[in-house]
């Protein structure tokens, strides 16, 4: 990470700790406070915050955040919700990306390939932003599971779709059959890589009661599964998600000791806090460096279309399950819609746009504008929305694998 040294990291952590204290006192979302602090830092000292790059987000920040969320997802409720989640992250992404792409092409005049790439990258509800929001807002177990699991799966599928479109933009030949095959290969390959890394290392953990060794092995699993999948051009996010599910639902049962389980959960909770702190500060710092004033009209259109696309992705899909055991209460639908936050993933994909895309610079700037709106406006209003809908829980339900809570499926 060029330009990212330990003094800078120490300063960022100090700022993050102060922001956390102030945000708690003011009852503001922590992520919003960090983005604002990042903007202030970059304005006062432009060289204080390192640049936010695609590789930094993908290979340093994303694996531990996905893994930390995945180890706390209980398998049985997740499996039960999987039909609904699968439709949300496939048909839902197609609908959301289609609305945004068509709008940006017809209203702003972008090429179809540029508009399509932007539609897919902005359709990804970023797990970094969503998980950060739900660390502070306590809701019923099923709602927590739906929002968090949908964001993780959505992220993986959107990244796959973006990679396919980016290949086409770079000149790769594509047929409907070839695209479908690439999609299946990338998804299945990612899940297989996650299992291939997690299973043998969990079996290895069975031979020790040293919690530090067990924590170290889970760190290897988190990064190793992601890097292995990306090496073979599979989905690193789905690989890490699969690995986290294996660790949280199988490893915690017998292979990892009780002391090790507590150590693993505490370790990853701190890692998630650390990385969330840095990533939102860097997003704030980067926003000030992007020439947003040049793309205000396109950014306003894109923000409106992203919300319209998210509505098209959520309401019709969940309505299709209205007469099934997976029907979703209306309040949950609104949270799924408004809780579809955009964040670091959209920026990473925007920064990875092929140079052949004519609108590349504009797309990056517009993506930053949409992310800023999502984190600040949607982030600030998530809590009041949940309170207005009467969905905030007074208990810390979470989705920990050590909990027996499964939530109300019928709603």
Secondary structure, DSSP 8 states (H G I E B T S, - for coil): -TT--HHHHHHHHHHHHHHHHHHHHHT--HHHHHHHHHHHHHHH-TTSS----HHIIIIIIIHHHHHHHHTTS-HHHHHHHHHHHHHHHHHHHHHHHHHHHHHIIIII---HHHHHHHHHHHH---HHHHHHHHHH--B-HHHHHHHHHHHHHHHHHHHHHHHHHHHHHTT----HHHHHHHHHHHHHHHHHHHHHHHHHHHHHHTT---HHHHHHHHHHHHHHHHHHHHHTTS-HHHHHHHHHHHIIIIIIIIIS-HHHHHHHHHHHHHHHHHHHHHHHHHHHHHHTTS-GGGGHHHHHHHHHHHHHHHHHHHHHHHHTTTTSTT---HHHHHHHHHT----HHHHHHHHT--TT-TTHHHHHHHHHHHHHHIIIIIHHHHHHHHHHTT-B-SS--TT-TT------S--
